[in-house]
Amino acid sequence: MTSIEERLAESGKAAETVSFGRRFAQSSLFDAIFDEGMQLVERAASYLDGEGRVAARKLAQPVSTTYATESMRLSTRLLEVASWLLVQRALKLGEISLVEAEDRRRRIKLRPSGRPAHIKHFDVLPEALRDLIVASFQMTDRIIQLDRGMGGEGSPPAVTRNPVCAQLSTIRSAFKVIDGGSS
């Protein structure tokens, strides 16, 4: 019995690497992350426009400056997450092509972010803001991992052919030449 690689080589077909990221984007698990991410965006917007505005007025300097800075960073981080999620959903629903999705994705600046330990006065910020910041870091980390798995910026290029099959084919060809063409 021949191996899978030999049968593929005989048929002239190349083995292709499965893109788990692309499969994930089409799954119900993506829908759950989409919902979670968009709920986080809504929660943050609601907090910053309501309860957070009141809480910010009560803060003394320099904590109020930290609050303003971190609320802007939170908004920016969540805007990037929401943009990425919306592009992936549009692709999933067939509203845009893969080429258009990749073009839009290149404009999104997903970056690994710091951690609460890096934020001066983090421990005295309002608890609700701290919770939103931590949740946004976690969501951003997840989105960055998904993006890399889907071939986003900073990812290794997608392999379209199985490199092992290519090497086996080269070795077989070399031995056929040495052996006079008989196998």
Backbone as JSON Lines, residues from 0, in Angstrom:
{"i":0,"aa":"M","n":[0.84,-1.18,0.0],"ca":[0.0,0.0,0.0],"c":[0.89,1.25,0.0]}
{"i":1,"aa":"T","n":[0.49,2.23,-0.8],"ca":[1.31,3.44,-0.89],"c":[0.88,4.46,0.15]}
{"i":2,"aa":"S","n":[1.79,5.35,0.45],"ca":[1.48,6.39,1.42],"c":[0.63,7.49,0.76]}
{"i":3,"aa":"I","n":[0.07,8.34,1.58],"ca":[-0.74,9.46,1.07],"c":[0.11,10.33,0.15]}
{"i":4,"aa":"E","n":[1.35,10.61,0.56],"ca":[2.22,11.45,-0.25],"c":[2.47,10.83,-1.62]}
{"i":5,"aa":"E","n":[2.69,9.5,-1.66],"ca":[2.93,8.84,-2.93],"c":[1.71,8.9,-3.82]}
{"i":6,"aa":"R","n":[0.53,8.68,-3.24],"ca":[-0.7,8.74,-4.03],"c":[-0.94,10.14,-4.57]}
{"i":7,"aa":"L","n":[-0.66,11.17,-3.76],"ca":[-0.81,12.54,-4.23],"c":[0.19,12.85,-5.34]}
{"i":8,"aa":"A","n":[1.43,12.39,-5.16],"ca":[2.44,12.63,-6.19],"c":[2.06,11.95,-7.49]}
{"i":9,"aa":"E","n":[1.54,10.72,-7.41],"ca":[1.12,9.99,-8.61],"c":[-0.04,10.68,-9.3]}
{"i":10,"aa":"S","n":[-0.95,11.27,-8.52],"ca":[-2.11,11.92,-9.11],"c":[-1.78,13.31,-9.64]}
{"i":11,"aa":"G","n":[-0.58,13.8,-9.31],"ca":[-0.19,15.14,-9.75],"c":[-0.76,16.24,-8.88]}
{"i":12,"aa":"K","n":[-1.4,15.9,-7.77],"ca":[-1.99,16.9,-6.88],"c":[-1.04,17.15,-5.72]}
{"i":13,"aa":"A","n":[-1.07,18.36,-5.23],"ca":[-0.24,18.74,-4.08],"c":[-1.11,18.72,-2.82]}
{"i":14,"aa":"A","n":[-0.51,18.29,-1.73],"ca":[-1.22,18.35,-0.45],"c":[-1.25,19.81,-0.02]}
{"i":15,"aa":"E","n":[-2.38,20.29,0.48],"ca":[-2.49,21.67,0.91],"c":[-2.67,21.73,2.41]}
{"i":16,"aa":"T","n":[-2.1,22.76,3.0],"ca":[-2.23,22.97,4.43],"c":[-3.62,23.51,4.73]}
{"i":17,"aa":"V","n":[-4.25,22.97,5.76],"ca":[-5.57,23.42,6.16],"c":[-5.42,24.69,6.97]}
{"i":18,"aa":"S","n":[-6.21,25.72,6.65],"ca":[-6.18,26.97,7.4],"c":[-7.21,26.89,8.51]}
{"i":19,"aa":"F","n":[-6.75,26.62,9.71],"ca":[-7.67,26.53,10.84],"c":[-8.28,27.89,11.16]}
{"i":20,"aa":"G","n":[-7.49,28.95,10.92],"ca":[-8.01,30.29,11.14],"c":[-9.2,30.6,10.25]}
{"i":21,"aa":"R","n":[-9.07,30.27,8.96],"ca":[-10.18,30.53,8.03],"c":[-11.39,29.67,8.4]}
{"i":22,"aa":"R","n":[-11.15,28.43,8.79],"ca":[-12.26,27.58,9.22],"c":[-12.93,28.15,10.46]}
{"i":23,"aa":"F","n":[-12.11,28.67,11.37],"ca":[-12.65,29.24,12.6],"c":[-13.57,30.4,12.28]}
{"i":24,"aa":"A","n":[-13.16,31.25,11.34],"ca":[-13.96,32.43,10.99],"c":[-15.34,32.02,10.47]}
{"i":25,"aa":"Q","n":[-15.46,30.83,9.95],"ca":[-16.75,30.37,9.43],"c":[-17.56,29.61,10.49]}
{"i":26,"aa":"S","n":[-17.04,29.46,11.68],"ca":[-17.67,28.61,12.7],"c":[-18.57,29.4,13.65]}
{"i":27,"aa":"S","n":[-19.33,28.65,14.41],"ca":[-20.18,29.28,15.43],"c":[-19.33,29.81,16.6]}
{"i":28,"aa":"L","n":[-18.13,29.28,16.76],"ca":[-17.23,29.81,17.79],"c":[-16.84,31.25,17.47]}
{"i":29,"aa":"F","n":[-16.67,31.54,16.18],"ca":[-16.38,32.92,15.79],"c":[-17.56,33.81,16.17]}
{"i":30,"aa":"D","n":[-18.76,33.32,15.93],"ca":[-19.96,34.1,16.29],"c":[-19.96,34.45,17.77]}
{"i":31,"aa":"A","n":[-19.54,33.49,18.61],"ca":[-19.5,33.74,20.05],"c":[-18.48,34.81,20.4]}
{"i":32,"aa":"I","n":[-17.3,34.77,19.77],"ca":[-16.28,35.79,20.03],"c":[-16.74,37.13,19.47]}
{"i":33,"aa":"F","n":[-17.39,37.11,18.33],"ca":[-17.92,38.35,17.76],"c":[-18.89,38.99,18.75]}
{"i":34,"aa":"D","n":[-19.83,38.2,19.26],"ca":[-20.81,38.72,20.22],"c":[-20.13,39.24,21.48]}
{"i":35,"aa":"E","n":[-19.17,38.48,21.98],"ca":[-18.45,38.88,23.19],"c":[-17.7,40.2,22.97]}
{"i":36,"aa":"G","n":[-17.02,40.32,21.83],"ca":[-16.27,41.53,21.53],"c":[-17.17,42.74,21.36]}
{"i":37,"aa":"M","n":[-18.28,42.57,20.67],"ca":[-19.19,43.7,20.46],"c":[-19.9,44.09,21.76]}
{"i":38,"aa":"Q","n":[-20.18,43.13,22.61],"ca":[-20.76,43.45,23.92],"c":[-19.77,44.24,24.77]}
{"i":39,"aa":"L","n":[-18.51,43.88,24.68],"ca":[-17.48,44.62,25.41],"c":[-17.41,46.06,24.91]}
{"i":40,"aa":"V","n":[-17.48,46.25,23.6],"ca":[-17.48,47.6,23.03],"c":[-18.67,48.39,23.55]}
{"i":41,"aa":"E","n":[-19.85,47.79,23.54],"ca":[-21.05,48.46,24.03],"c":[-20.96,48.78,25.52]}
{"i":42,"aa":"R","n":[-20.45,47.84,26.29],"ca":[-20.29,48.06,27.74],"c":[-19.36,49.24,28.01]}
{"i":43,"aa":"A","n":[-18.25,49.28,27.29],"ca":[-17.27,50.36,27.48],"c":[-17.89,51.7,27.07]}
{"i":44,"aa":"A","n":[-18.56,51.75,25.95],"ca":[-19.18,53.0,25.5],"c":[-20.21,53.48,26.51]}
{"i":45,"aa":"S","n":[-21.02,52.57,27.0],"ca":[-22.05,52.92,27.97],"c":[-21.42,53.45,29.26]}
{"i":46,"aa":"Y","n":[-20.36,52.77,29.73],"ca":[-19.69,53.2,30.95],"c":[-19.06,54.58,30.77]}
{"i":47,"aa":"L","n":[-18.3,54.75,29.69],"ca":[-17.59,56.02,29.48],"c":[-18.54,57.2,29.29]}
{"i":48,"aa":"D","n":[-19.7,56.95,28.7],"ca":[-20.68,58.04,28.5],"c":[-21.55,58.31,29.71]}
{"i":49,"aa":"G","n":[-21.58,57.39,30.65],"ca":[-22.46,57.55,31.8],"c":[-21.72,57.55,33.11]}
{"i":50,"aa":"E","n":[-21.74,56.39,33.75],"ca":[-21.13,56.22,35.07],"c":[-19.67,56.67,35.11]}
{"i":51,"aa":"G","n":[-18.93,56.39,34.05],"ca":[-17.52,56.76,34.0],"c":[-17.29,58.26,33.98]}
{"i":52,"aa":"R","n":[-18.17,58.97,33.29],"ca":[-18.06,60.43,33.23],"c":[-18.21,61.03,34.63]}
{"i":53,"aa":"V","n":[-19.18,60.48,35.39],"ca":[-19.41,60.95,36.76],"c":[-18.21,60.61,37.64]}
{"i":54,"aa":"A","n":[-17.71,59.37,37.5],"ca":[-16.58,58.93,38.31],"c":[-15.33,59.76,38.01]}
{"i":55,"aa":"A","n":[-15.13,60.12,36.74],"ca":[-13.94,60.88,36.34],"c":[-13.91,62.26,37.0]}
{"i":56,"aa":"R","n":[-15.06,62.86,37.17],"ca":[-15.13,64.19,37.77],"c":[-14.69,64.18,39.24]}
{"i":57,"aa":"K","n":[-14.8,63.06,39.89],"ca":[-14.47,62.94,41.31],"c":[-13.0,62.65,41.55]}
{"i":58,"aa":"L","n":[-12.25,62.36,40.49],"ca":[-10.84,61.98,40.65],"c":[-9.95,63.21,40.8]}
{"i":59,"aa":"A","n":[-8.95,63.07,41.64],"ca":[-7.96,64.14,41.84],"c":[-6.82,63.96,40.83]}
{"i":60,"aa":"Q","n":[-6.06,65.02,40.64],"ca":[-4.87,64.94,39.8],"c":[-3.84,64.08,40.51]}
{"i":61,"aa":"P","n":[-3.0,63.31,39.93],"ca":[-2.83,63.01,38.53],"c":[-3.69,61.83,38.07]}
{"i":62,"aa":"V","n":[-4.52,61.28,38.95],"ca":[-5.35,60.13,38.59],"c":[-6.35,60.5,37.49]}
{"i":63,"aa":"S","n":[-6.86,61.73,37.51],"ca":[-7.82,62.13,36.47],"c":[-7.17,62.15,35.09]}
{"i":64,"aa":"T","n":[-5.89,62.51,35.05],"ca":[-5.15,62.47,33.78],"c":[-4.98,61.03,33.32]}
{"i":65,"aa":"T","n":[-4.67,60.14,34.25],"ca":[-4.55,58.72,33.92],"c":[-5.89,58.19,33.42]}
{"i":66,"aa":"Y","n":[-6.97,58.58,34.07],"ca":[-8.31,58.16,33.65],"c":[-8.56,58.59,32.2]}
{"i":67,"aa":"A","n":[-8.28,59.84,31.89],"ca":[-8.51,60.34,30.52],"c":[-7.66,59.59,29.5]}
{"i":68,"aa":"T","n":[-6.4,59.39,29.84],"ca":[-5.48,58.69,28.94],"c":[-5.94,57.26,28.71]}
{"i":69,"aa":"E","n":[-6.25,56.56,29.8],"ca":[-6.61,55.15,29.68],"c":[-7.98,54.95,29.04]}
{"i":70,"aa":"S","n":[-8.89,55.89,29.24],"ca":[-10.2,55.76,28.57],"c":[-10.03,55.94,27.06]}
{"i":71,"aa":"M","n":[-9.13,56.83,26.63],"ca":[-8.85,56.99,25.19],"c":[-8.17,55.74,24.64]}
{"i":72,"aa":"R","n":[-7.23,55.19,25.38],"ca":[-6.55,53.97,24.93],"c":[-7.54,52.81,24.85]}
{"i":73,"aa":"L","n":[-8.42,52.71,25.82],"ca":[-9.45,51.68,25.82],"c":[-10.33,51.82,24.58]}
{"i":74,"aa":"S","n":[-10.77,53.03,24.31],"ca":[-11.62,53.27,23.14],"c":[-10.91,52.9,21.85]}
{"i":75,"aa":"T","n":[-9.66,53.28,21.73],"ca":[-8.89,52.97,20.53],"c":[-8.71,51.48,20.36]}
{"i":76,"aa":"R","n":[-8.34,50.8,21.46],"ca":[-8.14,49.35,21.42],"c":[-9.42,48.65,20.99]}
{"i":77,"aa":"L","n":[-10.54,49.06,21.57],"ca":[-11.82,48.41,21.24],"c":[-12.3,48.77,19.84]}
{"i":78,"aa":"L","n":[-11.96,49.94,19.35],"ca":[-12.29,50.29,17.97],"c":[-11.57,49.37,17.0]}
{"i":79,"aa":"E","n":[-10.31,49.08,17.26],"ca":[-9.54,48.17,16.41],"c":[-10.13,46.75,16.48]}
{"i":80,"aa":"V","n":[-10.47,46.3,17.67],"ca":[-11.08,44.97,17.84],"c":[-12.4,44.89,17.08]}
{"i":81,"aa":"A","n":[-13.25,45.9,17.25],"ca":[-14.55,45.92,16.57],"c":[-14.36,45.95,15.06]}
{"i":82,"aa":"S","n":[-13.41,46.73,14.58],"ca":[-13.15,46.79,13.14],"c":[-12.76,45.42,12.6]}
{"i":83,"aa":"W","n":[-11.86,44.75,13.3],"ca":[-11.42,43.42,12.88],"c":[-12.59,42.44,12.86]}
{"i":84,"aa":"L","n":[-13.38,42.46,13.93],"ca":[-14.53,41.56,14.0],"c":[-15.53,41.83,12.88]}
{"i":85,"aa":"L","n":[-15.78,43.09,12.58],"ca":[-16.74,43.44,11.53],"c":[-16.24,43.04,10.15]}
{"i":86,"aa":"V","n":[-14.95,43.17,9.9],"ca":[-14.39,42.73,8.62],"c":[-14.54,41.22,8.48]}
{"i":87,"aa":"Q","n":[-14.22,40.49,9.54],"ca":[-14.33,39.03,9.47],"c":[-15.78,38.58,9.29]}
{"i":88,"aa":"R","n":[-16.69,39.26,9.97],"ca":[-18.1,38.89,9.82],"c":[-18.59,39.2,8.41]}
{"i":89,"aa":"A","n":[-18.2,40.34,7.85],"ca":[-18.59,40.69,6.49],"c":[-18.07,39.66,5.5]}
{"i":90,"aa":"L","n":[-16.85,39.19,5.72],"ca":[-16.28,38.14,4.87],"c":[-17.07,36.85,5.02]}
{"i":91,"aa":"K","n":[-17.37,36.49,6.24],"ca":[-18.12,35.26,6.52],"c":[-19.48,35.29,5.85]}
{"i":92,"aa":"L","n":[-20.15,36.46,5.87],"ca":[-21.48,36.59,5.3],"c":[-21.47,36.8,3.79]}
{"i":93,"aa":"G","n":[-20.27,36.88,3.21],"ca":[-20.16,37.06,1.77],"c":[-20.42,38.49,1.32]}
{"i":94,"aa":"E","n":[-20.37,39.43,2.24],"ca":[-20.61,40.84,1.9],"c":[-19.4,41.47,1.24]}
{"i":95,"aa":"I","n":[-18.22,40.91,1.47],"ca":[-16.99,41.39,0.84],"c":[-16.17,40.19,0.39]}
{"i":96,"aa":"S","n":[-15.27,40.42,-0.56],"ca":[-14.41,39.34,-1.05],"c":[-13.21,39.18,-0.11]}
{"i":97,"aa":"L","n":[-12.49,38.09,-0.3],"ca":[-11.29,37.85,0.49],"c":[-10.25,38.95,0.23]}
{"i":98,"aa":"V","n":[-10.12,39.36,-1.0],"ca":[-9.17,40.42,-1.35],"c":[-9.54,41.72,-0.64]}
{"i":99,"aa":"E","n":[-10.84,42.07,-0.67],"ca":[-11.3,43.29,0.0],"c":[-11.1,43.18,1.51]}
{"i":100,"aa":"A","n":[-11.37,42.01,2.07],"ca":[-11.18,41.8,3.51],"c":[-9.71,41.97,3.89]}
{"i":101,"aa":"E","n":[-8.82,41.43,3.08],"ca":[-7.39,41.56,3.36],"c":[-6.95,43.02,3.26]}
{"i":102,"aa":"D","n":[-7.49,43.75,2.29],"ca":[-7.17,45.17,2.16],"c":[-7.64,45.94,3.39]}
{"i":103,"aa":"R","n":[-8.86,45.69,3.81],"ca":[-9.38,46.37,5.0],"c":[-8.6,45.96,6.24]}
{"i":104,"aa":"R","n":[-8.25,44.71,6.33],"ca":[-7.51,44.2,7.49],"c":[-6.16,44.9,7.63]}
{"i":105,"aa":"R","n":[-5.51,45.17,6.5],"ca":[-4.2,45.84,6.55],"c":[-4.29,47.23,7.18]}
{"i":106,"aa":"R","n":[-5.45,47.85,7.12],"ca":[-5.63,49.19,7.69],"c":[-5.87,49.15,9.2]}
{"i":107,"aa":"I","n":[-6.16,47.99,9.73],"ca":[-6.42,47.84,11.17],"c":[-5.09,47.61,11.87]}
{"i":108,"aa":"K","n":[-4.86,48.36,12.92],"ca":[-3.57,48.31,13.63],"c":[-3.7,47.53,14.94]}
{"i":109,"aa":"L","n":[-3.78,46.21,14.84],"ca":[-3.8,45.39,16.05],"c":[-2.39,45.33,16.61]}
{"i":110,"aa":"R","n":[-2.26,45.66,17.89],"ca":[-0.96,45.63,18.54],"c":[-1.08,44.97,19.9]}
{"i":111,"aa":"P","n":[-0.08,44.2,20.26],"ca":[-0.08,43.71,21.63],"c":[0.01,44.93,22.55]}
{"i":112,"aa":"S","n":[-0.79,44.93,23.58],"ca":[-0.79,46.1,24.46],"c":[-0.11,45.76,25.77]}
{"i":113,"aa":"G","n":[0.1,46.8,26.55],"ca":[0.72,46.61,27.86],"c":[-0.2,45.84,28.78]}
{"i":114,"aa":"R","n":[0.05,45.95,30.0],"ca":[-0.77,45.29,31.01],"c":[-1.08,46.29,32.11]}
{"i":115,"aa":"P","n":[-2.07,46.01,32.94],"ca":[-2.4,46.94,34.02],"c":[-1.18,47.33,34.86]}
{"i":116,"aa":"A","n":[-0.25,46.42,35.01],"ca":[0.94,46.72,35.81],"c":[1.75,47.86,35.19]}
{"i":117,"aa":"H","n":[1.55,48.11,33.89],"ca":[2.29,49.17,33.2],"c":[1.59,50.53,33.31]}
{"i":118,"aa":"I","n":[0.41,50.56,33.87],"ca":[-0.37,51.79,33.95],"c":[-0.18,52.43,35.32]}
{"i":119,"aa":"K","n":[0.38,53.62,35.29],"ca":[0.59,54.35,36.54],"c":[-0.77,54.71,37.13]}
{"i":120,"aa":"H","n":[-0.95,54.52,38.42],"ca":[-2.19,54.81,39.16],"c":[-3.35,53.86,38.79]}
{"i":121,"aa":"F","n":[-3.03,52.72,38.16],"ca":[-4.09,51.8,37.75],"c":[-4.94,51.37,38.94]}
{"i":122,"aa":"D","n":[-4.29,51.09,40.06],"ca":[-4.99,50.57,41.24],"c":[-5.97,51.57,41.85]}
{"i":123,"aa":"V","n":[-5.88,52.86,41.53],"ca":[-6.82,53.84,42.09],"c":[-7.85,54.32,41.06]}
{"i":124,"aa":"L","n":[-7.79,53.79,39.87],"ca":[-8.84,54.1,38.88],"c":[-10.14,53.44,39.32]}
{"i":125,"aa":"P","n":[-11.27,53.92,38.87],"ca":[-12.54,53.27,39.23],"c":[-12.54,51.79,38.8]}
{"i":126,"aa":"E","n":[-13.11,50.96,39.64],"ca":[-13.09,49.52,39.4],"c":[-13.7,49.14,38.05]}
{"i":127,"aa":"A","n":[-14.77,49.78,37.68],"ca":[-15.42,49.46,36.4],"c":[-14.49,49.73,35.23]}
{"i":128,"aa":"L","n":[-13.73,50.82,35.28],"ca":[-12.78,51.11,34.22],"c":[-11.66,50.08,34.22]}
{"i":129,"aa":"R","n":[-11.17,49.74,35.39],"ca":[-10.11,48.71,35.47],"c":[-10.59,47.4,34.85]}
{"i":130,"aa":"D","n":[-11.82,47.0,35.17],"ca":[-12.37,45.76,34.61],"c":[-12.45,45.82,33.08]}
{"i":131,"aa":"L","n":[-12.88,46.96,32.56],"ca":[-12.97,47.12,31.11],"c":[-11.59,47.09,30.46]}
{"i":132,"aa":"I","n":[-10.62,47.7,31.09],"ca":[-9.25,47.7,30.56],"c":[-8.71,46.27,30.5]}
{"i":133,"aa":"V","n":[-8.86,45.53,31.58],"ca":[-8.37,44.14,31.62],"c":[-9.08,43.3,30.56]}
{"i":134,"aa":"A","n":[-10.4,43.44,30.46],"ca":[-11.17,42.69,29.47],"c":[-10.73,43.05,28.05]}
{"i":135,"aa":"S","n":[-10.41,44.34,27.83],"ca":[-9.98,44.75,26.49],"c":[-8.61,44.17,26.14]}
{"i":136,"aa":"F","n":[-7.71,44.09,27.12],"ca":[-6.41,43.45,26.89],"c":[-6.61,41.98,26.5]}
{"i":137,"aa":"Q","n":[-7.47,41.3,27.24],"ca":[-7.72,39.88,26.96],"c":[-8.33,39.68,25.58]}
{"i":138,"aa":"M","n":[-9.31,40.52,25.23],"ca":[-9.95,40.39,23.93],"c":[-8.96,40.72,22.81]}
{"i":139,"aa":"T","n":[-8.14,41.73,23.0],"ca":[-7.14,42.08,22.0],"c":[-6.16,40.93,21.79]}
{"i":140,"aa":"D","n":[-5.72,40.32,22.87],"ca":[-4.81,39.17,22.76],"c":[-5.45,38.05,21.95]}
{"i":141,"aa":"R","n":[-6.71,37.76,22.2],"ca":[-7.41,36.71,21.47],"c":[-7.52,37.05,19.99]}
{"i":142,"aa":"I","n":[-7.86,38.28,19.7],"ca":[-8.01,38.71,18.31],"c":[-6.67,38.65,17.58]}
{"i":143,"aa":"I","n":[-5.6,39.06,18.24],"ca":[-4.27,38.99,17.63],"c":[-3.91,37.54,17.31]}
{"i":144,"aa":"Q","n":[-4.19,36.63,18.23],"ca":[-3.92,35.21,17.97],"c":[-4.74,34.7,16.79]}
{"i":145,"aa":"L","n":[-6.01,35.05,16.76],"ca":[-6.86,34.63,15.64],"c":[-6.36,35.23,14.33]}
{"i":146,"aa":"D","n":[-6.0,36.49,14.36],"ca":[-5.51,37.16,13.16],"c":[-4.26,36.47,12.63]}
{"i":147,"aa":"R","n":[-3.36,36.13,13.51],"ca":[-2.15,35.42,13.09],"c":[-2.49,34.06,12.5]}
{"i":148,"aa":"G","n":[-3.44,33.37,13.13],"ca":[-3.86,32.07,12.62],"c":[-4.55,32.15,11.27]}
{"i":149,"aa":"M","n":[-5.08,33.32,10.97],"ca":[-5.79,33.53,9.72],"c":[-4.9,34.18,8.67]}
{"i":150,"aa":"G","n":[-3.63,34.33,8.99],"ca":[-2.69,34.88,8.02],"c":[-2.61,36.38,8.03]}
{"i":151,"aa":"G","n":[-2.94,37.0,9.15],"ca":[-2.87,38.46,9.26],"c":[-1.45,38.96,9.37]}
{"i":152,"aa":"E","n":[-1.33,40.25,9.51],"ca":[-0.04,40.92,9.6],"c":[0.83,40.27,10.68]}
{"i":153,"aa":"G","n":[2.09,40.09,10.35],"ca":[3.02,39.53,11.32],"c":[3.01,38.01,11.32]}
{"i":154,"aa":"S","n":[2.16,37.42,10.48],"ca":[2.1,35.96,10.41],"c":[3.08,35.45,9.38]}
{"i":155,"aa":"P","n":[3.5,34.21,9.55],"ca":[4.31,33.64,8.5],"c":[3.43,33.46,7.26]}
{"i":156,"aa":"P","n":[3.99,33.52,6.06],"ca":[3.18,33.36,4.87],"c":[2.51,31.99,4.85]}
{"i":157,"aa":"A","n":[1.32,31.95,4.3],"ca":[0.57,30.7,4.23],"c":[1.3,29.72,3.3]}
{"i":158,"aa":"V","n":[1.36,28.46,3.68],"ca":[1.97,27.43,2.87],"c":[0.87,26.82,2.01]}
{"i":159,"aa":"T","n":[1.04,26.88,0.71],"ca":[0.01,26.34,-0.16],"c":[0.3,24.89,-0.54]}
{"i":160,"aa":"R","n":[1.56,24.51,-0.5],"ca":[1.91,23.12,-0.77],"c":[2.57,22.55,0.47]}
{"i":161,"aa":"N","n":[2.39,21.29,0.67],"ca":[3.04,20.61,1.78],"c":[4.51,20.48,1.43]}
{"i":162,"aa":"P","n":[5.41,21.12,2.18],"ca":[6.83,21.09,1.84],"c":[7.44,19.68,1.95]}
{"i":163,"aa":"V","n":[6.89,18.84,2.78],"ca":[7.4,17.47,2.9],"c":[7.14,16.7,1.61]}
{"i":164,"aa":"C","n":[5.94,16.87,1.05],"ca":[5.62,16.2,-0.22],"c":[6.58,16.65,-1.32]}
{"i":165,"aa":"A","n":[6.88,17.94,-1.35],"ca":[7.8,18.46,-2.36],"c":[9.18,17.84,-2.21]}
{"i":166,"aa":"Q","n":[9.66,17.73,-0.97],"ca":[10.97,17.14,-0.73],"c":[10.98,15.65,-1.09]}
{"i":167,"aa":"L","n":[9.92,14.93,-0.74],"ca":[9.84,13.51,-1.09],"c":[9.85,13.31,-2.6]}
{"i":168,"aa":"S","n":[9.16,14.18,-3.3],"ca":[9.12,14.1,-4.75],"c":[10.52,14.34,-5.34]}
{"i":169,"aa":"T","n":[11.25,15.31,-4.79],"ca":[12.61,15.61,-5.24],"c":[13.52,14.41,-4.99]}
{"i":170,"aa":"I","n":[13.39,13.8,-3.83],"ca":[14.22,12.63,-3.49],"c":[13.89,11.46,-4.42]}
{"i":171,"aa":"R","n":[12.6,11.21,-4.65],"ca":[12.2,10.12,-5.56],"c":[12.75,10.34,-6.97]}
{"i":172,"aa":"S","n":[12.67,11.59,-7.42],"ca":[13.19,11.91,-8.76],"c":[14.69,11.66,-8.83]}
{"i":173,"aa":"A","n":[15.42,12.03,-7.8],"ca":[16.86,11.84,-7.77],"c":[17.2,10.36,-7.81]}
{"i":174,"aa":"F","n":[16.48,9.53,-7.05],"ca":[16.77,8.12,-7.04],"c":[16.35,7.45,-8.33]}
{"i":175,"aa":"K","n":[15.36,7.93,-9.02],"ca":[14.97,7.39,-10.32],"c":[16.06,7.63,-11.33]}
{"i":176,"aa":"V","n":[16.7,8.81,-11.27],"ca":[17.79,9.14,-12.2],"c":[18.98,8.23,-11.92]}
{"i":177,"aa":"I","n":[19.32,8.04,-10.65],"ca":[20.46,7.2,-10.26],"c":[20.17,5.73,-10.6]}
{"i":178,"aa":"D","n":[18.95,5.29,-10.36],"ca":[18.58,3.91,-10.53],"c":[18.24,3.6,-11.99]}
{"i":179,"aa":"G","n":[18.28,4.57,-12.84],"ca":[17.98,4.35,-14.24],"c":[16.49,4.4,-14.55]}
{"i":180,"aa":"G","n":[15.72,4.95,-13.67],"ca":[14.29,5.13,-13.94],"c":[13.42,4.01,-13.41]}
{"i":181,"aa":"S","n":[13.97,2.95,-12.87],"ca":[13.11,1.89,-12.34],"c":[12.91,2.08,-10.86]}
{"i":182,"aa":"S","n":[11.73,1.75,-10.4],"ca":[11.44,1.89,-8.98],"c":[10.98,0.59,-8.43]}
